[in-house]
Amino acid sequence: MSRVVVTGRVPDAAVEKLRAAHEVDAWPGPESIGREELLRRVAGADAVVSLLTERIDAELLDAAGPQLKVVANVAVGYDNIDVPACTGRGVVATNTPGVLTDATADIAFGLILMATRRLGEGERLIRSGQAWKWGMFFLLGSSLQGKTLGVVGMGGIGQATARRAKAFGMEIVYQSRSEIDPGIAAELGARRVDLDELLSVSDVVSLHCPYGPATHHLIGPEQLTAMKSSAYLVNTARGPIVDEAALASALREGRIAGAGLDVFEHEPQVHPELLELDNVVLVPHLGSATVETRTAMAMLAADNVLAVLSGERPPAPIG
């Protein structure tokens, strides 16, 4: 029987699935596990089920020991995992793609609607108790019909967001490392462009690319200046893809119309200037936050662990 360490709270069904075959040490606390405690617990583990709040690096891999076989990240993104360090030690790294596609696309499109129709401003106004009444020019937003959505990163979540936009009558352009399936491109009427063109023609820019050195501050002062002054930026990918200080400046100065953020550069901290602005919608990393999706993510992570510990190929290896 192998020893599996789960670094944070996950749905019970996944823990019980692991316990049916292996010894499981699951962190019970409501808060994220501390680094020292994490390093202590992983010692002697054969498998680690990690959350995106935990850094899986050489230090942790060495603390676990040479018997460690698999790290199963309960997330589709894996910027918290040093994959080369895992590979160099013969540790299989896995993630949970696919199962959170629709939930994250829903949040992305929700942020698009909230930002363009100023729903956050309206809700704050009501709750503040301020006097208000209907008027022809009261909290005017922007419609989506006939406008252009620019998708940066046209993987599964980007495509799902584009489908939602298509249903709202939007045109689709995208920037991605490779062409998408021609049938999907035809279904969406999607046109591949480079980032510069995407920024210049899009009324809404939605970020769905993975985070890494190549995409750190992919959207910075130059890119924000290239956007239309009437455009909106939405990020449900990873916070550091956007230079938050530059974004706050662009929003404050009216160089873009608005933004919607589900992720933040120094999460859970949010740039203080963003908190003072009405033209940005801020939500606390809710992209995959449905009961069904989080359960499916944890179950896929459990399946990844069970496969590797059985000497089989996991359903979702990284790379």
JOCOR-V43657 format. One line per field, one symbol per residue. ss: DSSP state (~ for helix, > for strand, _ for the rest). phi: phi as a letter, one per 20 degrees, with the letter a starting at -180 (. if undefined). A space follows every 50 residues. Layout:
BEGIN
ss->???
phi->???
END
This chain:
BEGIN
ss->__>>>>_____~~~~~~~~___>>>>________~~~~~~~~____>>>> _____>_~~~~~~~_____>>>>_______>_~~~~~~___>>>______ ~~~~~~~~~~~~~~~~__~~~~~~~~~~___________________>>> >>___~~~~~~~~~~~~___>>>>>______~~~~~~~_>>>__~~~~~~ ~__>>>>_____~~~___>_~~~~~~_____>>>>___~~~>_~~~~~~~ ~~_____>>>>____>__>__~~~~____>>>________~~~~~~~~~~ ~~~~~~~~~_______>__
phi->.eddddeafcgggfffffffcbfcddfeffefffffffffffgnfebced dffdedcfgfffffofefdbddeeaefcfedefgffgfdmeedcccfnfd gffffgfgfffgffffdlffffffffffnffbbfbgdelfdcfdgneded deneegfffffffffffeneeccbcbfbfeggffffgemedecefgfgff deecddecefeagfdflgdcgffffffffeecdcccebgffdfffffgff ffemfcfabccdccfcgefdggfffedeececceldgdecgfffffffff fffffffffendfffcfen
END
